[in-house]
């Protein structure tokens, strides 16, 4: 490239603004209808569980408590210890397969009805509507310069948002620090540093995400929106606009037949866009911003009722159903396809295996460690003695006295106390000695087994392998 061409290339202006879309505030219009009722039912259900479970008692303690200090998780009648981390992995696998199945069948149903971002955005938007009014009123208020009325409304709205966020943060921490201990500590300004950090961090996170970022979380931050498309296929139920029925669009008077005007059923009112929490136009087809909340379906059905056209211009449908005009029965039949059947089979198998494992889980854990500072020693009676440390964890809701026995070498026996009392949902470590005659077994390490059994329940027993050192 010669110098003149290089100078010309450098002079070409670059339109930086065109590389990025300027953020537009989404003023979502409220709607009513079947799917709106389902969405609010999920809001009430999820929040009743979240805010209520931490207050439920079980056996004299909090029913659901992830006690980090004690390194124990309490879930109703079950106590989980760090050794039970496998169940956390299984829970993650079940959640993943459940999400895959729901997505393969109905698209982003989780996003539209149960995602915390959607749930708390709905709650804060409800507060916003009650304080500032509906969509036109909010748009008008934001366009005004700051005055006494605007300041008062904004102050009340944000104060209520912060109250919801703070109470949510307190509830969240109440699952890790007993809620009945946490509230008195807050009242006495005696919170620990970690409790204070997580309360305010969680509250600030909710306040920012659900109050300000809203649709930006779904559009830009949530990874699920980016890879959901690979879990869709032509038989996945998605929010769909029927272009054969709706096009060409055009406004007309109430009661005027669409056919007489050579128009489709879509009156181009744009209400489907106004009610969308992410501000998209579903008539442009499926977009990654769509969270499948079905607000556009409720809004469009109401418009169809007013103009005298059948409902369902925007509806839950599939790509194949729209293209091949499936009946509802045919569409449901196509939901039972190899992908969904495979996901369902795997999910049921994992759930059944987990339930069986939990039902047959022995509420006792034993760790045996041989004293490595002294491999062996000769006792007063001439026998060879090894010292062992037994860590017994009683994961049952009742206290137990455990009897300890040892086997694996001829004549081996425990010297001293052979039983220990362990309170409910706690652990205890104690030392014991095992002796055997010289020459029994081989020189060096010999495999022995300690058996720990509850005296009042023979079903609660654990056999643990360790080694006995013979000089």
N, C-alpha and C positions, 0 to 999 in steps of 0.2 A: 504494500500500500504506500503510495507516494505521500509527500507532506501535505499537499492540498486536500487529498482525500481524507487524510487523518484529521486535519483541522475541521473539515466539514462534518465528519462523524462525531467529533467532540462537541460540535455546536448543536447537535440534535437534542432537544429538551426531552426529559423523561417525566412522564406524568405519574408522579408517585401516588397521588390521591386515587388514581384509577386502579392501583394494585390492591387496595383495601376498601372494603365496604364500610361506610360510616355507620356507626351504631344508631339505630332508630328506636326510641322508646316504644314498647308495645303496651298499648292500653287495651287490655282484653275486656271485651264486653261479657257480662254475665248471661247465662242461659239457663233454661230449665228443660227437663225431659228425662227419659229413662236412663241414659248413660250418665247424665249429671247426678242423678240419684244414686247410681251405683258408685260413682266416684266419691261422693260424700259419705256413703256407707263405709267405704274402705278407709276414708279419713277417720271416721269415728271408731272403727274397729282397730286400726293400727295404733291410734293414740290412746284408746282405752287400755290396750295391752301394754303400751310403752309406759304411760303414766301410772297405771294401776298395779302392774305386777310387782313393782318394788315395795308396795305396801302390803302385799299378801304375805301372811305368815304360814309357816309349815313346821310343825314339831317344835314350836318355841323359838324359831329363828325366821329370818327373811327367806321366803320361798325361792327366789331367784337372786343369787348373790355370787359375784365373781370376786372373791376375797383375795386380792393380790398379796396382802401382808401375810395371810395364813397359807398362801399357795394352795388354795382349795376353791373349787367352784361348786356351789350348791344349786341344784336345779330340782326343786320339789323334793322328792325322797331320795334323790341320788347325789352322791358326793364324788367329785372328780378331782384327782390329784395330778401332779405334773406327769406321772407315768401314763396317764390316760390321754395323752396328747393325740393318740391315734383317732380318738373320737372327734376331735376338732378337725382333723384331716378328712374324716368321713363326712362330717357336716358340710365342709366346703365342697366336697365332691357331689353330695346330694343337691346342694344349692346350685351348683353349676349345671348339673343334668336337668334339674327342674327348670332352670332358666332356658336351657336349650329347647326343652320340650314346649314350654309356653310360647317361645319365640317361633318355633317351627309351626305351631298350630295357629297362633293369633297375633304374631308380630310383637310389637313393643307394648304388650298389655301391662307388664310390670311397670314400665315407665309411666304409663298413663294413669294407673290406679294405685300403685303401692310404693313407688319410689319415694324415699324421704324428701328429695328435692321437690317432687310434685306435691306431696302431702303438705309440707310446710309452706310452699308457695301458695297453695289454695287457702290455707289458714290466714296468712298475712294479707293476701288479696281480699279475702272476706272482710278483714278489719279495715282495709283501705277503702273498700266500697261503702262500708257503714259510716266512715268518717268523712270521706271526700265526695262520695256520690258515685254515680255510674260513669261510664266511659266519657260522654261529652263533658260532664262536669269536671272530671279529673283533667282532661285535656285543656279545658278553659282555665282551670285553677293554675296549672303549671305554666301556662302562657302569660299569666298576670305577673306584674312586678310584685315584690314582697310587700305585703301590707299586714295589718293586725289580724284580719280574718285568715289569711293564708298562713301566717305564722302559727296561729292558734290551732288550725286544723293539722298542719304538719307536725307540730309539737305533740299533739294528742296521739296521732298515728304512730309516730316513732316511739313514743313512750310505751304504748301498748305493744308494739313490736318487740321492744327491749324486755318487757315483762315476760312475754311468751318465750323469748330466747333464753332469758335467765332461768326461768322455771324449767325449761327443757334441759339446760346445762346442769342444774341441780339434780334433776331426775336421772340424767345420764350418769353422773358421778355416784348417785345413790345405788347403782347396781354394782359398784366396786367398793364403796364404803357404806356400811348399813345406813339406810335412809333415816332411821330413828336416832342414829348417832350424829349424822351429818347436819340435820336441821338445828339441834341445840348448839352444835359447834359454830354454825353460821350466825345464830343469834348472839352468841357470846364472843364473836369475832376471834374464834380460836381455830380457824381452819388451818390444816396443814398446807404447806406450799404446793404440793401436787394437786390436792383437791381444789385449791383456789385457782391454780393455773387451768385445770381442765374445765372447771365451771365457766370461767370467763372465755376461754378459748372456744369451747363448744358454742356458747351463746353468741360470741362475735361471729363465728363461722356461719351459724344459722341466720343471724341478722343480715349478714352480707349476702349470702347465697340466695336465700328466699326473698329477701327484701329488695335487693338491688340488681344482682346478676340474673336471677331468674332464668329466662330462656337462653342466656349466654352460656350457662352451665350445660344445658342440653345440647346446644349447637356446637360449642367449641371445647368444652372441658371434659365432658363425659366420654370415655372411650367406647362405651356400649353403642353409642350412635354411629361410631365409625365402622365397627365390625358386624353390626346386626345384619347387614345385607347378605353376608355369606350364609346366614342361617335361614334366609327366605328362599322359597321356591315358588313356582307359579300356582301352587295350591295352598299357600299361606294366606290366612285371613288378614286383610289390611284395610285401612280406611280408604275407600275408593270412590271416585267421582265417575259417573256413567256418562261419557261424552256422546254416545249414540243417542241417548235420551235428552241430554242437556243442551247440545249444540244445534244450531247457532244460538248464542245467548242474546237476550234483549229484554228491555223493560216493556211492560204492558200494564194496562189497567186491570184492576181486580175483577175477576170473573171473565175476562176476555180469554178465549180459547187460544192456546199456543199454536195449534195447527192453522187457525185462521190467519194468524200473523206470520206464518211460515217460520216460526221460531221454535227452539227447543224449550224444555221445561225450565231451564235456568233463567231467572229474571235478572241476573247480573246485579244482585243487591249488595254483594260483597259482605254480607253478614257472616258467612263462613270464615272470612278472613278476620273480621272484627272480634270474633269469639276465640280465635286460635291463640293459645298462650305463647306460642313461638312466632306468631305473626306471619305464617306462610299461607299460600293459596293452594288448597288441596286440589283445585281444578287443574293445576299444572302437573298433576301426577304425584306419585310417592316421592317424598324427600326425606333426607336423613334427619331434618329438624322435626319431623312429625313424631310425636310421642304417643300417638294412638289413644288420646284422651276422649275422642268421639264428641267433643263439644260441637264440631261442625255438623255432625249428623243431627244432633238435637236441634240446632239452629235452623238447618235446612228443612227439616221435617215441619217445623212451625211455619216456615215461609210457604212450603207446599200446601199446608192446610189452608193458609190464607188465600192463596191464588187458585185453590180448587184442583190442584194436581196431586197425583199419587205420591206418597212418601217414598223414600229410598233413592232419591237422586244422588245423594251421598250416603254410603252405607258400608257396612262390613261386607267385603266380598273378596274374591281371589282373582288373580290375573286370568286364569283359565275360565272361571265362571263368567267374567265379563266378555271374554272373547268368544266363548262357545255357548253362552246363554244357558248356563246350568240352572236347574231348579234348586230350591233350598235343599231338597233331599239329596240331590246329586252332589251339591257342594259339600254337605256334611260327610257323605260317603268318601269323598276324595281326601278328607282330613285323615282318614285311616290309611296311611301309606307307609312304605317301608321305613322311612326316616322316623316318623312319629312312633311307630310300633317298636322300633329299636330303642329309641330314647325311653319309652315307657317301660319296656322290659328291663333295661339296665337299671333304671331308677327304682322300680319295684324290687328287683333283686337286691340292690344295695340297702334299701330301707328294711326289707325283711331280715336280711343278714344282721343289720345293726340292731334291730329290735330283739332278735334272738340272742345276740351277744350281750346286750344290756340285761335281758331277762335272766341269763345264766352267769352273769358276772359275779364272781366271788368277792364279797366286800372285805377283802383282806389282802394286804400286800406286805411282802417280807423281803428284806435285803440282808444278806449275810456277808460279813467281811471278816476275814481272818486277820488277827493282830500281826502285822508285818514287822513290828519292832523286835518281836521274839518269835522266831519260826516255830520253835518247840522247846520244851524243857522237861526235865525229869522231876516228877512230883515226889512228895514225901513217901508215898507207898511204892515207889519204884516204877510206876507206869509213866508213859509219855503223855504230856498234856499240851494241848493247843488252846489258845484263847480266841474266842469269836465275839464279834459285835453284831447283835441282831437288831435291826430297825423294823419294828412292826407298826403298820398303818392300819387302823381300824376304820374303814370307810362306811361302816354301818351306822344307822341312827341310834343304835343301842350300845351300851358298854358291854364288853366281853372279857372273860378271863381265858387266856390262851395257854394251852399246854404245849410244851416243846419237847420233842424227842429227836434222836439222831440214829442213823443207820448207815451201813455201807462197809463197816469193818467189824470183824468178829470181836464181840465183847466190848465194843465202844459204848460209852455211857456218859451222861452229863453229870457233872459234879456240882452240887449246890441246888439252888432253887430252879425248878423246871417249869414254872408257870409265871405269868405276868398279867396284871389287870390293865387294860387299855380303855380309857373312856370313849364315848361315842364320837365319831368323826375327828379323831385325833391320832397321834402317833407316839411311840415311846421307843427309846433305844436302851438296851441293857447288855451287859457283858455276861458271858457264861463260859465255862471251861468244859472241854470234852477230853476224856482219857481213854487210853488203850494200852494193852500190854506191849512191851517191847517185842519187836520181831513180827508183829501182826501186820500184814500188808507188805508192801514193797518199800524200799528206801526212797525217800523223796515224797512227791505229792501223791496222795491217794484220794479218790473221789468218795465223798460222803454226802448224805442228804439230811437236812434238817426239816422236820415236819412240824408245822404250827397249826394247831387245831383248837377251835372254840370249844370249851368244855360243855357249854349249854346247847351247842348246835353242831353236830358232827359234819354237817354239810359245808360249814365254813372252815376250810382247810387249805393250806398251801404247802407244797413240797419244793424246797429250794436246794440247788446243788452248790457245793463248795468243795474245798480240798483240805485234807488233814496231812500235815507234814510229819513224816517219820524219819528221824535222823539215821 
